[in-house]
Amino acid sequence: MSEIRPISLCNIVAKIVSKVLTNRLWPVLMKINSETQSAFLTGRIISDNILIAHEVLHHMKHSKLVNNNSMALKLDMSKAYDRVELPFLEAIMIRLGFCRVFVDWIMCLVSTVSYSFLVNGAPNGFIRPKRGIRQGDPFRDSPSISHILFADHTMIFCKAGIEEGADVRRILGEYEEVGDQGKYLGLPSQIERSKKEAFSYITKRVEERTKGWRGRLLSQAGKEVLIKTVTIAIPNYVMNCFLLPQGIIDNLNSFMEKFFSASSDTDKGVHWKSWEVSCVDKNEGGLGFKDLQYMNLTLLTKQGWRIANGEVSLLYKVLKGRYFKMTPFLRAKLRSNPSFGWRSILEGEEYIRRKKGAFDGNSLASWEWKEH
C-alpha cells in the first residue's frame, strides 16, 4: 500500500470550481509564502533552490571563520500530499486570514474526494480519506537563510552545536533517516575537484538507456526520435544549473552517435556523417540533433538573464551579496574561492557578452542601465 498511486478523476463542475478558487487565491500567494519556498509560484523555479543550496554548502565548507561551526540537514517527506491532515489545512487557512466562506469552499473541494479500489478487476465500494490533498488540480551581505523549501524537499541550515542539534532532533521526532544525502533535488549539493566524477552518473544513465534500446528493431527514424526526445532530456536538468565537463559531453555524444549508427552492441555501424555535422539544422544539411555544449551554454545564459532581471528572487540576493554587491551582473567577476555554480553561470554571462548584438538590438550598455 505504500506505493499506491491513486488516479484523480474530476468532473467538469469540480474543475471549474477549482479553477475559480485558484484564480481568487493567486494574487495573495506571494504574500503568504516565504521567499524560501520555490514551488508552484510565479518567477520561482526548482533550479533556484539547487543553486542556493550549492552556494550555502560551498560557503560553509570553505569559511575561514574560527567560530563558524555550521551544519546542513536534508529532509524529504514521503507522500507529502497524502499526509496533510484536513483539519490542519483548515486551521492554517483561518490563521492566515482567509474568510470563513472561502475556507468552506476550499474544504468542500478537498474533502469530498472518494476512492474506489479494484479487487480482482472489480471495483469494491468507496472510501473517504481523512487526510491528503487531491492532486491533478490546476552570507554576510547576503540574506540570512535558515531553510529552503521545494514542495516536499527541505534543507535546513543551523549552527553545529549540541543545543541546536538537540533542538533539531526534538523537532524531527520520529522521522526516519533518509538516504542519498549527497544530492538535493536530484543534483549533487557539493561538487569537489573532480567534476567528471561528480557528473558521471549522467553518462551511466544514458548508457543504460541506450543499451535497452539496442536489442529492439528500430529504424533510423525511430532512433532519431528517441535521441531527440529521451536521451537529450536526461542531462537537460543538470545543464540548467551547472556547466558539464567536456569529457562528459564527449561521452554523451559518443553514446548517442554509436546508438544511432550501430545495429547491435557489437556492431560499430557506418558513420556516414560526423556528429558535428549531424547536429546541424536539417535545412543546412544536418540531422537536427542538439549540440550539448551549446545547449548547456544556452541554458546557463537563461539563468544569467533571470538573475540580471530578477532582483526579487532569493537566488539573486544570495549571489549579489556574495559576488557582485557593488556592480551589475554583467560586470561581475569570479572573485576568490567561487563555487562551481557561480563559475557555470559566468560562462553564460560571457556567452551573453559575445552574442550581445543578437538580443533584439539591446546593447550591453542599455541592459546594464536597466539592471541598475
N, C-alpha and C positions, 0 to 999 in steps of 0.2 A: 504493500500500500504506500510505501514511502516514495515510489516513483510514479504514482498515478498522475496522469495528465488529463484533467477534465477539459472537455470541449464546450465552450460557451456558445449557446445558440440564443440570440436575442431577436425578438420580433421587431417589426419596423417601428412600432409605437415606443418601445423601450429605447431604441437607437435615437429617435427624435428627441425624447425627453432627456436622454443622456447628453446629446449634443447641445441642447439649450442650456442645461445646467453647467456644462463645461464652459460655454461662452460667457455665462454670467460670472463664473469663478475666475476666468482667465485674467482680468485686469488686476486682481489683487494677489495673484500668486507670487509675484516678485516681492511683495511686501511681507508676506507671511513665511517665506522661505529664506533661510540664511544663504549668504553668498558661498558658503562651503558646500551647499547642495547643488550638484551639477546635473541632475537627471530631470528630464521632461520639462525644461524651462527654456524659453526662447533665448538664444545667444549663448547658451551653456552646452558644451558637448563633452563627451567622455574623455577626449584627449587632454582637456584642461586638467582634470584630476591626475592623469598619468604624469604629466609634466610637473605639476605641483609636488606630487609625492616624490618624484625623482629629484627635484631641486632641494626639498627639505632633507631627504636622506643624504644627499651629497653634502649639504652644509653640516649635518650632524656628524658625518664621518670625518670631514676634513677640518672641523673647527679646532682652533688652537687655544681656545679659552680654557683655563685650568678648571673652572667650576662648571663647565658645560657638559654635565653628565645627563644625556638625554636618551630616550628610547622611543620606539615606534611599535604599535600593535596593529595587526591587520585582522579585521573581523569580517566574517561572511556568514550571514544568517541563512539557514536552509529553509526554503519555501517561505520567503519573507511575506509575500502577499497572503498566503494561506494562514499565517499566524496572527494576522491583525484581528484583535477582538473588536466586535462591532460596538459594544458599549464604550470601549476606549476611543474608537473613532468618533462616536457621537460626542463624548466629553471633550475631546480635543477641539472639535469644530465650535462648540459652545464657548470654550475658553478663548478661542481666537476671535470671538466677537460676532460670529455669524448669527443671524436672526433665527428664531425657533422654526419659522415656516420653511426657510431654506434648508435647515438641518433635517427637518422631517422629510423633505423631498429627497434629499441625498440618502437618508437611511432607508426610505421606502424602496429606492432603486437598488441598493446593495444588499438588502436583507430579504428580498422576495425571491432570490435565486433558489432553485432546487436542482438536485442531481438524481439521475436515474442510472443504475448500473446494469450492464449486460452480463447475465449469468448463463453460460452455455448458449450464447447467442440470442437470448430473450431478455427484454427489459423487465426489471423487477422493482416496482414501486418507486417512490420519490423520497429523497432525504433533504431536509432543510439544514444547511450548515449553520453553526453558531459563531463561526469566525471565518475570516478570509474575505478578500475583495474580488469581485468578478473582473477578470482580465479580458481584454479584447475591445473595451470601450476606448471611444476615442481619448623675518630676519632682522635684522636690526632695523633697517629703513623700510623693510617690507612689513605687511600686516602680520599681526600675531595669529598664528594658526595652531589650534589645538586638535582639530579633527577636520577631515574632509569626507564627504558622503557622495555615493552614487548608487541610488536605489538600495540594494541590499548589501553593498560593499562599503566598508568603513575602514578608515585608517586614523588612529589616534596617536598624537604626539604629546609627550609629557616629560617631566624630569625623571631621571633614572635614580630615584631614591626609594628607600624602604617604605616610607609612608605613602608615597604616590603609588608604588606597586601594590601595596595592600589595598588602597582605595580602588584601584582598577580591578583587582581580583574580587573585591566585595561586590562591585557593580556588575561584573560579568556573571557572577554566581555559578550556575550550573552549565554554562555554555561549554561545549566540547572544544578541544583544541583542533584548529583547522590545519590542513596540510598545505604544502606548496607555498611556504612563507616568502619565497624569493620573488614572487610575482604579485602585482597589483593590477586588477582589471585585465589580466591576461598577458601583461608585458613585464619584463624584468624591472624591478623597482630600483636596483643598483646595477650599474654596468662597470665592470672592472677594466683592467688594461686590455684584456683580450676581447675585443668587440666581436670578433668572428666566433669565438666560443659562446658568447652571450646570446647570439642570434642563430646558432647552429640548429636550433630546434625547427626553424623555418624550413631549412633545406631538407631536414628529415621528414617533415610533414608533406612537402611537395614530392619527395622521392617515394614515400609510401603511397601517396595518392596516384601518382603516375604508374607505379608498379601494379596497382589493382586494375588499371585500365588496359594494360598491355595485353592481358590474356583475352580480351574481347576483340571481336572482329569489327574494328572501327574503320570507317573510310577517312580519307584526308580531311573532308569537310567536317566529319564528326569530331576528329581530333582538334581541329581548329576551334570549334565551338567550345569544347571542354577547356582548352587552354585559355581562351579569352574570358570565359565566364566563371571557371572554378579555380584554376591554377593561379591566375593573376590575382584573384581575390585573397589568397592566403597571406602574402606579405603586405597587402594593402593596409591593413590595420596598423602594422608596425611602422610602415613608412609614413604614416600621418604624424608620428612623433619623433622618430629617430632616423638618422642617415645610415643606411645599411652599408657595411664594408664592401669594398669592391669584390673581395673574394666570395662573399655570399651571393652577390648579384651574378657573378660569373658562374657559380654553381647552379643557381636557379635557371639561368639562360641555357646552361648545358643540359639540364634535365628536360626542359621544355623542348629544346631542339632535338634531342635524342628521341623523345616520345613522339614528336611529330614526324620524324623521318623513319624510325625503325618500326618493324612489324612485330618484333618479339624482343625479349630481354637479351638474347644472344645476337640478334641482328643489329648491325650498326646502321643499316639503311643507306640511302643515297641522298646526300645533301646537295640538292640542285642549286640552292642559293645560300649565302652566308646568313647567319642570324641577324646581322645588322641590316641586311637588305630586306629580310622578312619583316622587320619592324617598321619599314617604311610604309606610308599610306598606300592603299590599293590603287588610287588614282596615279601614283607615281611609280608603279611597278612592283610594289612590295605586297605583303600579305596582311598588313594592318595589325600586327601584334604590337603589344605595348613594350616600349623600351623602359625597362625597370629603373634604370638610372635617372632618366629624365622624369619618369613618373614620380620617383622619390623626391626629386628636387621640386617638382610642381606642387606636391602635397605639403612640403615644408614651406614653400613660398606662400601657400594658402594660410599656413599657421602664422607666418610673419605678417601677412596682410591683416589677419584678425587681431594680432597683438597691436599693430600700429593704429588700428581703428577701434579697439575695444577697451577703452580706459576704465569701464565699469566692471570688467571681469576680474576675478580674483587672480587668475594667472597673470594678467597684465600688471597688477600691483606687486606680485611677488617678483617677477622678472625685472620690473623697473626699479624696485628697491635694491636689487642685487647688482644689476649690470648697467643700467642707463638712467640713473636717478636725475642727472643734470643735463641729459642730452636727449634728442628724439631717437626713436628706434633705429632709423636708418643710419645714424652716426654712432651706434653702439659698438663697443669693442669686446673682445674676449675677456679682458681683464685677467687677473691672476686666479689660477685654480678654478676654471669654469667647469660646469657639468657637461656631460656629453649631450644632454638635451639642448642646452644653450648653444653648443657648438653646431648641432644639427640645424637649429633654427637660423643661425647666422649664415649657414650655407644657402638657405632660402632667401635671406636678405641680400646676399651677394648676387644671387640669381636675379633678384629684382633690379639691382643696380645695373647689371649687364643688359637687361631687357627693358630698361625704363622707358624707352621710346615706344614700346608695344602696348602700353596701358592706356588706350583711348586718348592719346595725346597729353595725358597728365605727366608733367615733368617731375623730376625728383624734387626740385625746389618747391613746387606747388604742394606736393604731398607732405613735405616736411613742415611747410607753413600750416597746413591743415592739422597736422599732428600736434602742433603747439596749441 
